[in-house]
Amino acid sequence: MSVLEIIVLIVFGGIAWLWMDSLKAREIAVRAARNACAADSLMLLDDTVAIAALKPVRQENGHLTLQRAYDFEYSDTGNNRLTGGIVLQGHRVVMLNVGSRDGANVYTLH
């Protein structure tokens, strides 16, 4: 194998890892949004989340990990769309924001 082939394999391996890791993180975010909406008697619209940001960050112990921010839409009446957000560091939810309605709930988890 040439050096170029090895580099291409490493790049494709990294992309495959990022894709699989992102799928798992998205599943965690959907589950967290669903649970937060159920706890507040809200409807999670479209039953999904959308990636809003992705960046590398250092955890409290100094390890480098990916931080992903997701947005989701929910409704409190069934006739409106409100926006909430979730932030994950690695596969751990560190912040969950159920929107901009009066008395909005922002949960910060550590």
Secondary structure, 3 states (H helix, E strand, C coil): CCHHHHHHHHHHHHHHHHHHHHHHHHHHHHHHHHHHHHHCCCEEHHHCCEEEEEEEEECCCCCEEEEEEEEEEEECCCCCCEEEEEEEECCEEEEEEECCCCCCEEEECC
